Amino acid sequence: MMDASVEADWISLLKPFLLWVSPFLALVFLVLLVVFWLRARRLGRQVYDLTLEVGASSRSLRTADRDLQSLFDQSSIAVFILDHRRREILYANNTALTAFGVSDADALTSRVIQNPEAWEESSFTLLEFEALLDKVTRTGLQVFEWRLPGGEQAPEWLDCSLSFITYLGNQSVLFTGVNITARKRNDALEKFQLRAMRAIASDSPLNQSLSQLVALIERLIPRARCAVFVHDAEQRRLRWTAGSSDLPSPFQDRLDELPVAFGAAGAGTAASIRERVVARDVRSDQRWDAFRDLAEQAGVRSSWAEPVIGANGELLGCVELYHDEVWTPSEDDVDRLTAPVSLASLAIERHHWQAKLEQMIVSEQSVRRISTNLLTLDMERVDEGIVGTCATMGDFFQADRVFICQLEEASHEISISHEWCIRALARLRPETGRKFPVIPSSLGVLFRESSPQVFDEENPLPPMLEFLAERLERGADKSVILGPIFRNERLTGFLGIQKTSAGQAWTPARTETAQLMASLIGAVMTRQELVNSLTFQAVHDQLTGLYNRHKLENFLKQEVARCNRYSSVFSLIIFDLDRFKSINDRFGHNEGDSVLSTVAQLVDQNVRESEVAGRWGGEEFLILLPETGTDSAIAVAERIRETIAQHRFSIPEPVTISAGVATFRAGDDPHQLVQRADAALYNAKDAGRNRVISAL
């Protein structure tokens, strides 16, 4: 009961309060309601504004993507955007599609990015590329070079970069590739050019240097096969020196030794006219008539030949390019080939100068050796030494024959004195040493400039040398050079060198060397003549020409020694002119000398080659008779006495002699033998002169 009354009391007390508070509570609620409504309205406006802003941002982003794609589409840089997680191409510009050889982004994904086989000819594998993609996510920008497979075309190079980019609201990888193919080609060309120049500057063989040029030219002119020919001036032919390995061997062999003439394919024709020759189609080009089947077999359809000319205008060779299709070089192609042709000229000229230098060194060594051999010849073996020198010259000049003709001015005759020839040829010089008439003055006119003369089919030997023309083998490829030989400024003969070669057989250098050899031989002959003269004077009497006393004493000693050793025998005749002093007194010493000279001639005519005659002194003469006894010696002395007595001298009275004969005895020395002969001579004078008496 109590509780119910208390509750009623509280309620009665609260009612007035509640009635008084309720309006205030309603007002507060209304205010809160208004506040919430206002806040809700403001939030709605904010949401609306955000929605508008998001829409604008989305439109701006889509516009930016379109602008970016438009920019990439117009760029020369290869660009594609890649979803690196799914390995899918989201976008690729036309440059990228062209570079990779596909039509759209899907094809780029399927044929390249997700196809390992497409990477077989690339600079690296698909796994390596994916590793680069993963690396971008960790370290950021990646830069590398990418060589794309070129198929039939030359491969292309891209300078690439990988970086992050937001595309279509997602993080993707941006690939950019700048085409650096031209730079790579230039780098490669510079390397090839550097190799070629190094080969030219080094001591590499010519074919190796020109092979480097062939590689350079084939880089400059794609799809071309190249060959370089070197001109052989003596043979007037082009030698195949270097060429593409793609050209078959029969083609190379047939074009080797190509004549320098119109119609000798492209190279021979270009070398002949010294101008560029382009055969757009060898099937219809008359210059290839003789080689058309060969070109067909080698797959050559067109050719382009450029002559290689030296700095002095000399033809050095030819560069020729071949294509397997109808083709004509452009102006750019001509410009590209200019530098390699100049390098070819430099290489060939350097090779020629090097060869000439080596030849000059060899020539100098050979000339020095020949000179030394000639100038140190033993004067007693001059003929043998000159023949040996002829053989050496034959080897040096690569000649078939070397010979020397000598002129006898007194008889106006010429003969072949020395000769060397190869085994296949018959010798010009007969064993008898036949002589041929010649007019020395005409020979002098032939060599009026003291220089060698070259004779060949177009310039035959003159009639005065017909004896040579009859014996020398003739032919279109035969030539002979004749170099004059002088002794004391007198033309005394000539050196002849015959060789087999076509074209320019005798260069100025070889002609000068031939004349030098002739001059050296002339010097040797002059020295031989001088030595012979000095030797003759040393052992011969100046007036009579017979041996002098010094030489007679040597002969006498040798004969005594020989007879003592072999128990042989010999005899000695000593005679002098009767009353010679009165001849000098009455007719003068000149007439006396003439008588002595005539007596010497008569003695020389009446002794054999094995017998020795000389002037013993004054008007005394001595004759040594080997293997001759007393009786035979007396017979010789009598013959000489009678000859002199019967001879009519320049003086108006006869001339007689008195002679003594002595024969060697075992144990005799030269002095004893001479004393006995001299004693017999005085006995002959005491007996009345003009007689022969032998020693006891």
Summary of the structure (lengths in Angstrom):
residues: 696
radius of gyration: 58.0
end to end distance: 223.2
largest distance: 231.8
contacts: 2078
relative contact order: 0.04
helix: 51%
strand: 22%
